[in-house]
Amino acid sequence: LTRLGARIDTRGGTAKMARFRTGWPATATPQVRFHRSAKVQYRYLEAGSGSTIVFTCDPPMTIEVYGPLVETFATRFRVIVVELPAMGFSATTPNYAFGFRETNDDLAAFLRAVAGERSILAFSCAASLAALDIAARMPELATHLALMQAGGTEAFAIWKAGRDPKGILARPIVGQLAMARMAPRRMPQWYGLSVGRKEHIPHFCACAERAFEHGAMWSLASAYQIYMRQQDELPRPRQPILSIWGAADRSHPAGNAHSLARLYAGVSTVTFDDLGHTPELEAPERVLAAICEFLEPA
């Protein structure tokens, strides 16, 4: 049943790849590009020059809301923003199954081909698990980790239970069908819960609504059921780690704040009391300053 549920989220992937390359997702935002890996056609944006920093879109966010971040960070970095497999407009092949190692290996292939070695991984939320795993197993790909709303596997198990208290998304097939029906209607509630600076909510909602109209994906149920089934805590990567936390995010329990610093030794932390789940979007200039200070301490 779990495999069948995942196929609901990956069905028609080949047709989606062709449609996304030539339709609205290819033209909606300047500098959008596509990269085809073994299992995913990644939609990404690249701008600026210098050391490479890679951000992952946290669905239902798509590249369309990252303009201010890209403009801010491109003054200092070569910026790459990528939509995750089966999220946004990163369509997958039918044999993609949302496996933890499978997903991370494919994402690592994207990093190797597009970002190159020695990048800064600025991954968000559950994608931080991918950053930790990739950095530990393929250390040449990353020099530093600057992670937003991040945690270990136990922290995300707590988060997942809180976001799905009735276990609907955790049920194969039922979860995928429910998510497909609820996703467009769930956005205002999600942003109201997760965003700290409320003035951003109308823009975030409008961008997400427009993306869903053009076929954007939010395969949260499959991610819950398969990718986030990982239980063992990951080994600490050798790279320096910065944990960035938006304390106004009510979608994460307060006890999860900077749980990476409790899990691993030597993790630096920065808290923004007035920012929420995506501090890098709510105040990119402040997050840029925090990351620069992390990279070049006085």
C-alpha positions as CSV (number, residue, x, y, z in Angstrom):
1,L,0.0,0.0,0.0
2,T,2.9,2.4,0.8
3,R,4.3,1.9,-2.7
4,L,0.9,2.4,-4.3
5,G,0.4,5.6,-2.3
6,A,3.8,6.9,-3.5
7,R,2.8,6.2,-7.1
8,I,-0.2,8.5,-6.7
9,D,2.3,11.3,-6.2
10,T,4.6,10.3,-9.0
11,R,2.1,9.4,-11.7
12,G,2.5,11.1,-15.0
13,G,6.0,12.2,-14.1
14,T,7.4,11.9,-17.7
15,A,4.6,14.0,-19.1
16,K,5.0,16.6,-16.3
17,M,8.7,16.9,-17.1
18,A,7.9,17.9,-20.7
19,R,5.1,20.2,-19.7
20,F,7.1,22.0,-17.0
21,R,10.1,22.5,-19.3
22,T,8.0,24.3,-21.9
23,G,5.1,25.8,-19.9
24,W,4.5,28.3,-17.1
25,P,7.2,26.8,-14.7
26,A,9.8,27.5,-17.4
27,T,8.9,31.2,-17.9
28,A,7.2,32.4,-14.7
29,T,10.5,33.5,-13.1
30,P,13.7,34.7,-14.8
31,Q,16.8,32.5,-14.6
32,V,14.8,29.3,-13.9
33,R,16.6,26.2,-15.2
34,F,16.0,22.4,-15.2
35,H,18.5,19.6,-14.5
36,R,17.6,15.9,-15.2
37,S,19.2,13.4,-12.8
38,A,18.5,9.7,-12.7
39,K,15.1,10.0,-11.0
40,V,14.2,13.7,-10.9
41,Q,14.0,16.7,-13.2
42,Y,15.0,19.5,-10.8
43,R,13.6,23.0,-11.2
44,Y,16.1,25.5,-9.9
45,L,17.3,29.1,-10.1
46,E,20.9,30.3,-10.2
47,A,22.2,33.9,-9.8
48,G,25.2,35.8,-8.6
49,S,28.9,34.8,-8.3
50,G,31.3,33.8,-5.6
51,S,31.1,30.9,-3.2
52,T,28.1,28.7,-3.8
53,I,25.2,28.6,-1.4
54,V,22.3,26.2,-2.0
55,F,18.8,26.8,-0.6
56,T,16.0,24.2,-0.8
57,C,12.4,25.4,-1.3
58,D,10.2,24.4,1.6
59,P,6.9,23.4,0.1
60,P,4.3,24.7,-0.6
61,M,6.9,27.4,-1.4
62,T,8.2,27.4,-4.9
63,I,11.0,29.5,-6.5
64,E,8.5,32.3,-7.1
65,V,8.8,33.6,-3.5
66,Y,12.6,33.5,-3.4
67,G,13.2,36.7,-5.5
68,P,14.1,38.9,-2.5
69,L,16.4,36.2,-1.0
70,V,18.2,35.7,-4.3
71,E,18.7,39.4,-4.8
72,T,20.0,39.8,-1.3
73,F,22.4,36.8,-1.3
74,A,23.6,37.3,-4.9
75,T,25.5,40.4,-3.7
76,R,27.9,38.0,-1.9
77,F,27.3,34.4,-3.2
78,R,26.5,32.3,-6.2
79,V,23.0,31.4,-5.2
80,I,21.1,28.3,-6.2
81,V,17.5,27.6,-5.1
82,V,16.1,24.2,-5.9
83,E,12.7,22.6,-5.6
84,L,12.8,19.1,-3.9
85,P,11.8,15.9,-5.7
86,A,8.0,15.7,-6.2
87,M,7.6,19.1,-4.7
88,G,6.9,22.3,-6.6
89,F,7.8,21.6,-10.3
90,S,10.6,19.1,-9.7
91,A,8.9,16.1,-11.4
92,T,10.1,12.6,-10.9
93,T,10.3,9.4,-12.8
94,P,7.6,6.7,-11.9
95,N,10.3,4.6,-10.2
96,Y,11.1,7.3,-7.6
97,A,9.9,6.0,-4.3
98,F,10.7,8.7,-1.7
99,G,13.3,6.6,0.1
100,F,15.6,8.4,2.5
101,R,18.9,7.3,1.0
102,E,17.4,7.2,-2.5
103,T,16.3,10.9,-2.2
104,N,19.5,12.1,-0.7
105,D,21.7,10.3,-3.2
106,D,19.7,11.8,-6.1
107,L,19.9,15.3,-4.5
108,A,23.6,14.8,-4.1
109,A,23.9,14.0,-7.8
110,F,22.2,17.4,-8.5
111,L,24.6,19.2,-6.2
112,R,27.6,17.5,-7.8
113,A,26.4,18.4,-11.3
114,V,25.0,21.9,-10.8
115,A,26.4,23.4,-7.6
116,G,29.8,21.6,-7.7
117,E,31.9,20.7,-4.7
118,R,32.5,22.8,-1.6
119,S,29.1,24.5,-1.5
120,I,27.3,25.9,1.6
121,L,24.1,23.9,2.2
122,A,21.4,26.2,3.5
123,F,18.6,23.6,3.6
124,S,15.3,24.1,5.4
125,C,13.1,22.0,7.7
126,A,13.0,18.2,6.8
127,A,15.5,18.8,4.0
128,S,18.1,19.5,6.7
129,L,18.2,15.7,7.2
130,A,19.4,15.4,3.6
131,A,22.0,18.1,4.2
132,L,23.3,16.3,7.3
133,D,23.4,12.9,5.5
134,I,25.0,14.2,2.3
135,A,27.6,16.2,4.1
136,A,28.6,13.2,6.3
137,R,28.8,10.7,3.4
138,M,30.0,13.0,0.7
139,P,32.0,15.7,2.5
140,E,33.5,17.1,-0.6
141,L,30.2,18.5,-1.6
142,A,29.8,20.9,1.4
143,T,32.1,23.2,3.4
144,H,29.4,24.5,5.8
145,L,25.8,23.7,6.8
146,A,23.5,26.7,7.6
147,L,20.2,25.0,8.4
148,M,16.8,26.6,9.0
149,Q,14.2,25.0,11.4
150,A,16.4,22.0,11.5
151,G,16.6,19.0,13.8
152,G,17.5,15.3,14.0
153,T,15.2,12.4,13.2
154,E,13.7,12.4,16.7
155,A,12.8,16.1,16.5
156,F,11.1,15.5,13.1
157,A,9.2,12.6,14.4
158,I,7.8,14.9,17.1
159,W,7.1,17.6,14.5
160,K,5.4,15.1,12.2
161,A,3.1,13.8,15.0
162,G,2.1,17.3,15.8
163,R,1.3,18.2,12.3
164,D,-0.7,15.0,11.6
165,P,-2.4,14.2,15.0
166,K,-5.1,12.0,13.5
167,G,-2.6,10.1,11.4
168,I,-4.4,10.9,8.1
169,L,-1.2,11.7,6.1
170,A,0.5,8.7,7.6
171,R,-2.0,6.3,6.0
172,P,-0.9,5.1,2.5
173,I,-3.2,6.1,-0.3
174,V,-5.6,7.8,2.1
175,G,-2.9,10.4,2.9
176,Q,-2.0,11.0,-0.7
177,L,-5.6,11.5,-1.7
178,A,-6.4,13.7,1.3
179,M,-3.3,15.9,0.6
180,A,-4.3,16.3,-3.1
181,R,-7.7,17.5,-2.0
182,M,-6.6,19.7,1.0
183,A,-3.3,21.2,-0.3
184,P,-4.8,24.3,-2.0
185,R,-7.1,25.0,0.9
186,R,-4.5,24.4,3.5
187,M,-2.2,27.2,2.6
188,P,-3.8,30.1,4.5
189,Q,-3.9,28.0,7.6
190,W,-0.4,26.8,7.2
191,Y,1.1,30.2,6.6
192,G,-1.0,31.7,9.5
193,L,0.6,29.1,11.7
194,S,4.1,29.2,10.4
195,V,4.9,32.7,9.3
196,G,6.2,35.2,11.8
197,R,5.9,38.4,9.8
198,K,2.2,38.3,8.9
199,E,2.5,40.9,6.2
200,H,4.1,38.3,4.0
201,I,1.2,35.9,4.1
202,P,-0.9,37.4,1.2
203,H,2.1,37.2,-1.1
204,F,3.0,33.7,0.0
205,C,-0.6,32.5,-0.5
206,A,-1.0,34.2,-3.9
207,C,2.3,32.6,-5.2
208,A,1.3,29.2,-3.9
209,E,-2.2,29.4,-5.4
210,R,-0.8,30.4,-8.8
211,A,1.7,27.5,-8.6
212,F,-1.0,25.0,-7.8
213,E,-3.0,26.3,-10.7
214,H,-0.1,25.3,-13.0
215,G,0.4,21.9,-11.5
216,A,2.8,22.4,-8.6
217,M,3.2,19.3,-6.3
218,W,3.2,19.0,-2.5
219,S,3.8,15.3,-1.9
220,L,3.8,15.7,1.9
221,A,2.0,12.4,2.6
222,S,4.6,10.3,0.7
223,A,7.4,12.2,2.5
224,Y,5.7,11.5,5.8
225,Q,5.2,7.8,5.1
226,I,8.5,7.0,3.5
227,Y,11.3,9.7,3.6
228,M,10.7,10.6,7.2
229,R,10.6,6.9,8.3
230,Q,14.3,7.3,9.1
231,Q,14.7,6.5,12.8
232,D,18.4,6.4,13.6
233,E,20.0,9.7,14.3
234,L,22.5,10.6,11.6
235,P,26.3,10.9,12.4
236,R,27.5,14.4,12.8
237,P,29.2,15.8,9.7
238,R,32.7,17.2,10.0
239,Q,31.6,20.5,8.6
240,P,30.7,23.5,10.8
241,I,27.0,23.7,11.4
242,L,24.8,26.8,12.0
243,S,21.2,26.3,13.3
244,I,19.0,29.2,12.4
245,W,15.6,29.2,14.2
246,G,12.6,31.4,13.7
247,A,10.9,31.4,17.1
248,A,7.6,32.8,15.9
249,D,7.0,29.5,14.0
250,R,4.0,27.8,15.7
251,S,4.2,24.8,13.4
252,H,7.2,23.4,15.3
253,P,7.1,22.7,19.0
254,A,9.2,25.1,21.0
255,G,11.2,22.2,22.4
256,N,12.5,21.5,18.9
257,A,14.3,24.8,18.8
258,H,18.0,24.2,18.1
259,S,17.7,20.5,18.8
260,L,20.8,20.1,16.6
261,A,22.9,21.8,19.2
262,R,21.7,19.2,21.8
263,L,22.3,16.4,19.4
264,Y,25.8,17.4,18.1
265,A,28.7,19.1,19.7
266,G,29.9,22.5,18.4
267,V,26.7,23.7,16.6
268,S,26.4,27.5,16.4
269,T,22.9,28.9,16.9
270,V,21.0,32.1,15.9
271,T,17.5,32.8,17.0
272,F,15.1,35.3,15.4
273,D,12.3,35.9,17.8
274,D,10.0,37.7,15.4
275,L,10.5,35.4,12.4
276,G,8.8,32.1,11.6
277,H,9.3,28.9,9.6
278,T,11.2,30.5,6.7
279,P,13.3,33.2,8.2
280,E,15.4,33.3,5.1
281,L,12.3,34.6,3.2
282,E,10.8,36.8,5.9
283,A,14.1,38.8,6.5
284,P,16.8,37.6,4.0
285,E,19.2,40.5,4.9
286,R,19.2,39.4,8.6
287,V,19.8,35.7,7.6
288,L,22.6,36.8,5.2
289,A,24.3,38.7,8.0
290,A,24.0,35.7,10.4
291,I,25.5,33.3,7.7
292,C,28.3,35.7,6.9
293,E,29.2,36.0,10.5
294,F,29.1,32.2,10.8
295,L,31.4,31.8,7.8
296,E,33.8,34.6,8.9
297,P,33.7,35.1,12.6
298,A,35.4,38.1,14.0
